Amino acid sequence: MKLNQRLSKLKFLALLIALTPLLTLFSCIDTNEKKDYQSTADIPVSREMVAELTAPPHVPTPVGRRKAKKLIVNMEILEEVGEMTDGVKYTYWTFGGSVPGSFIRTRVGDEVEFHLKNHPDNKLPHNIDLHAVTGPGGGATSSFVAPGKEAQFSFKVLNPGLYVYHCATAPVGMHIANGMYGLILVEPEGGLPKVDKEYYIMQGDFYTKGENGERGLQPFDMKKAVDEDADYVVFNGKVGALTGDNAITAKVGETVRLYIGNGGPNLVSSFHVIGEIFDKVRVEGGDLINTNVQTTLVPAGGAAIVEFRVDVPGTFILVDHSIFRAFNKGALGMLKVEGEEDLKIYSGMQEEGIYQPEGGGIQKMPGVEGSGIVEASAKNLEEKIEFGKATYMQTCFACHQAEGQGIANAFPPLAKSDYLNANVNRAIDIILNGKTGEITVNGTIYNSVMTRQDLSDEEIANVLTYVYNSWGNSKKDVTPAMVRSRRNAH
């Protein structure tokens, strides 16, 4: 018995010694080891997941080290009225209810199953062309969908990068001009390097029957679009989408990554952040990386990824540096950074109100002749104040500020202004003709230029009525007849 047990143990030990090289070999195999494929088309998928979609300026969770999956994208097209700027409405055509449309985040090797729904209340058929798709029409030929219907198609994600998608239903330019564009990010295997903050910003140019700031529901103007004569050039679908309470944020020391797209349909963007240098720019959203860049071009139908570390606190202004587009047509946003100052990097007294939107009002130097534009009459004092506020925000806000406080040593206050309240005819004359030279307001001398405003009698009456009925002023009601009288006197 003991002999048999001893022989069994010896056999077991011999077997163990024989298997040791094999066990060692298998133990050295890393099941997580990255496998090289001849083509990204060969990357297998594991399981299925529903894509997280986000409205701007937010982006979905990074893909990280997840394996390629079958990714289900559910997107609905909505045609809905929104606000272009104060007092101006526009009928947007949208992917997912926002302009730009929902941000889609994938990785190379994903198999995307795309479900495109056209809401039954919509008026028109639509489709989608994704620049990340290798296939006819970028998916457009397989996704034409009438109101109340759904289209489905699939594609393999082959190339990493940041890509535009847009509607391609005829007339193609009209569909894009009404807001039908967005971004799809394809991350490389293992994901992009980690950063602290990521945001989604897309520029677009809009063409309306009325001029910039003209009130009411404005229809699309095909002739202006063909002539590339944009009334609005904006970030994320409207004037002010990234300013004030809507500004994007970061903290000192954080790294910020911006996914920048340009839906067009016509204009190239010269994207710049005032007060920052881009540490890295992924040119046109691809593999080429430039460093230490001040301004980067983003073509219509193209994209770029910019990264930078914020070293000091303050408000940093995002612009299309074709600069009238920024300050007068709307392509202006804000990044608000909080944290400790670093005087080794930047020091100096900071004035509030620098680099604010200036609106679409046409301004001229004093003495230059011109004619005003016509606007529908306000029916009562409440409407005059409402209309006047819209004109103020488009024309006067940059210099005189939101609460009429002006800018110290530069532009006088309108709030509780002794100069303004003393003489309404003088106030009208200054708007009509401009003003140069010294004036004294509330005991302080100002010496600057007030440009002549190319406004109608109605608009001047409304804006002065708004100012006089705000910020502790004398509550005067200025009429178009009063303005006309002063205009005819010169």
Secondary structure, 3 states (H helix, E strand, C coil): CHHHHHHHHHHHHHHHHHHHHHHHHHHCCCCCCCCCCCCHHHCCCCCEEECCCECCCCCCCCCCCCCCCEEEEEEEEEEEEEEEECCEEEEEEEECCCCCCCEEEEECCCEEEEEEEECCCCCCCECCEECCCCCHHHHHHHCCECCCCEEEEEEECCCCEEEEEECCCCCHHHHHHCCCEEEEEEECCCCCCCCCEEEEEEEEEECECCCCCCCEEECECHHHHHCCCCCEEEECCCCCCCCHHHCEEEECCCEEEEEEEEEECCCCEEEEEECCCEEEEEHHHCCCEEEEECEEEECCCEEEEEEEECCCCEEEEEEECCHHHHHHHCCEEEEEEECCCCCCCCCCCCCCCCCCCCCCCCEECCCCCCCCCCCCCCCCHHHHHHHHHHHHHHHCHHHHCCCCCCECCCECCCCCCHHHHHCHHHHHHHHHHCEEEEEEECCEEEEEEECEECCCHHHHHHHHHHHHCCCCCCCCCCCHHHHHHHHHCC
